[in-house]
């Protein structure tokens, strides 16, 4: 290991962490007491974070509001929103901040050394020298404020975090998760809501907000993390010189206390809101929850992740299946949360009823007692362990840098014990230990101790209540009206003055001098060439194979693609069901539980997918592809092909009982997903009013798909025969010898012998000759409002500019960034109080604007209507224009894993995008000037001219604005 000469620091610990090919160091800054971890390796995607232990003493959300606020200007970087300036003008690969139940983290990442140093500088200044002490408006904007424009107006609340948490508290799953945590640890910080409860956020005083910062945002309470290939001495000397040397060590009382075990399980009942059109029957959540040791016991923590898989997550898992068979709930979920000091394990029945409480608890006791006596399924345990080990070794976190994920993981031990900083980076020995315990009674003992005999437990029940949101809103209105009625005229005038002062603060842009303090790169720091595509076409006896020759560290990424060109349009929505059914039903040689475990013991999983690729040769058309994919080690490729053959040729899709369970689970999970990602749901639905590809997407993943699932679930007995018939026909139509394409990513060693496996599978596929059909789904519907019990809205407006004769240009990528962090950001987030705002412009012309957790509706749509005028009059400095270009390139150049590079290459291939075309678009970004942005105004006008709007949100709010819609309808039911 390398030695460092750092007089300002004491070396506390150093270890070779071979599991992640790194050297680990922990230092203590002598003067300030700051803890610093260095994970040194060859990864160019460098990561930095500074975190603080921030235990909440109440549910006012002070830690969350502070996380937002410290990034709104600081001593050296006084512009109003340095965070946004960095997003616009940095090559970051990650840039955000996160509030947890007991800590707040500020992570950044970049592959560019100069950029990485800039990001560190801005974030360090933000957390220690924030402008919140000078500008109360930051607190009022990001947290909460009274809003009163004229003395005679109704007094209301506003604030970004206030509205964000109104959205979070609209989700029954979020309500349940919060109540479970509170129920198990009521006498600790976990008994409070660190994100903020909207009922209590307005109790937070500005002075208490400042006190929280001064108490906890001190180096002595900090955890600084550096990861990757960098000059460690230079970075640590810089930290000392610029920041840490200015502080003396102090004692910060932020330790997370342990909740003493209960003498008897607790019970808690809570309500959540449903819309007036929804039913209270089959809408209750039942949960049984236990506390499991501490996160410092890494073996125990991993063992319970395996137990959760074996008992609840795996298809056919015994506890899940017993609860489903007893009709206790239509969806059974397991949860193991280890990111807190005292981890918790939960069994959850969704779509249940209060009357099932005793049956729910009885079945849990009986099944677990039987498992303790007879043993846990050993294959299920091994499958769970292998699945975790595969993910750890692969370290593929998609667009998230692995160094970022390691940095989050280390906090699971480091935050609670300085002596255990690296525990969660050394996992391979733990996996070996867990494998050795299979069959020894170890897991059965843990189940007995923690799930059957543990009194530190709770039963949390969350019941639906119609009109709860309206009642709470009315109580809030009455509370504010009473408060206003008790004010003097001078006090009312002061509220109006403060509202106007906040508006002026929000509308007054930062000065050029302030903006120029934010460090940024130059044009020469940007790579000029596009990332290459890795596409080699091969022919294996008539089967097309698209090969991506990349170093994959012994992992093969396999996809089998089956065109849906032959599927009649009335069957297209059922492709979504087939995607969920395959791998989840019995086959000729396996029950579905055995199948899932067999796959996970031997591979990184087999998955199904469904994608629509734009067809540039046909206007407003798409090509649908059904995908079966897997990731596996080279010596398991033959096994993988055999299991895929088993799935696509012998799956028993006529098992009525199992089909109903799958449909009920799809309905449950889809409802959660569509609600939690309401912005994506609304944007996709709005585009389905004019776009064939968007209609397809909506039909197999969106609102239209949910309505189909809802109908089948409610009338299953009448529809099951038709469903089975369609699924069998889809299998016949898709899985044919002349309809398969292979997509494969590996190094040359992994490619050897692939032709034999492809040929053997192909010989087993159907030989029917089927002609393509016209299956393009056509748009229908227009301007819908989907009413929910939510306290906020997701407001989308969409249109297509190609229909008006305009072509796609790379400048639209820049405009997306400009709108998302300038015009929409200022008007919808900063002024309007929404949590987020986005836009998107597709190569097909399909485009959208959308808001996220938005208190407004018509106001937001009026903001959209002003975009064209904003673009037409767009004028900024050359420095700002360069900043937008850099920020756009950052999005284009997100580092990809080998799997990600293969997927990108496949997508380009199927979308018929060449490297030359991608380079042309990149050149259009690099060479864009302000006139190129102004030239996009007609494109915006064309999008808005389609007048397509979709809103998902509060039913009372939508009723108030019903003239905006052609139709109002319930989101559920």
Secondary structure as UniProt FT lines:
FT   TURN            7..8
FT   STRAND          9..17
FT   HELIX           18..20
FT   STRAND          22..29
FT   TURN            30..32
FT   STRAND          35..40
FT   STRAND          46..53
FT   HELIX           62..69
FT   TURN            70..71
FT   TURN            80..81
FT   HELIX           82..89
FT   STRAND          92..95
FT   STRAND          98..99
FT   STRAND          103..110
FT   HELIX           113..128
FT   HELIX           131..133
FT   HELIX           136..142
FT   STRAND          145..147
FT   TURN            151..152
FT   STRAND          156..158
FT   HELIX           160..168
FT   TURN            169..170
FT   HELIX           172..184
FT   TURN            186..187
FT   HELIX           189..191
FT   TURN            194..195
FT   HELIX           198..201
FT   TURN            202..203
FT   HELIX           206..216
FT   HELIX           219..221
FT   STRAND          222..228
FT   HELIX           232..242
FT   HELIX           244..246
FT   STRAND          266..274
FT   TURN            276..277
FT   TURN            281..282
FT   STRAND          284..291
FT   TURN            295..296
FT   HELIX           298..308
FT   HELIX           309..313
FT   TURN            315..316
FT   HELIX           318..325
FT   TURN            326..327
FT   STRAND          331..337
FT   STRAND          344..352
FT   HELIX           354..356
FT   HELIX           357..374
FT   HELIX           378..394
FT   TURN            398..399
FT   HELIX           402..414
FT   TURN            415..416
FT   TURN            418..419
FT   HELIX           423..425
FT   HELIX           428..437
FT   TURN            438..441
FT   HELIX           442..446
FT   HELIX           447..452
FT   STRAND          457..466
FT   HELIX           468..485
FT   HELIX           489..507
FT   HELIX           512..515
FT   TURN            516..517
FT   HELIX           523..525
FT   STRAND          536..540
FT   TURN            541..542
FT   STRAND          543..549
FT   TURN            553..554
FT   STRAND          555..563
FT   TURN            565..566
FT   HELIX           569..571
FT   HELIX           572..581
FT   TURN            582..583
FT   HELIX           592..602
FT   STRAND          606..614
FT   TURN            616..617
FT   TURN            619..620
FT   STRAND          622..633
FT   HELIX           634..636
FT   HELIX           637..650
FT   TURN            653..654
FT   HELIX           656..676
FT   HELIX           678..687
FT   TURN            688..690
FT   HELIX           692..701
FT   HELIX           703..714
FT   HELIX           716..734
FT   HELIX           737..739
FT   STRAND          740..746
FT   HELIX           748..751
FT   TURN            752..753
FT   HELIX           754..764
FT   STRAND          784..788
FT   STRAND          793..800
FT   HELIX           802..804
FT   HELIX           811..818
FT   HELIX           819..823
FT   HELIX           825..830
FT   TURN            831..832
FT   STRAND          836..841
FT   TURN            843..844
FT   STRAND          846..852
FT   HELIX           858..865
FT   HELIX           867..872
FT   HELIX           878..892
FT   HELIX           898..910
FT   TURN            911..912
FT   HELIX           915..926
FT   HELIX           930..934
FT   TURN            935..936
FT   HELIX           937..945
FT   STRAND          948..954
FT   HELIX           955..960
FT   HELIX           962..964
FT   STRAND          967..970
//
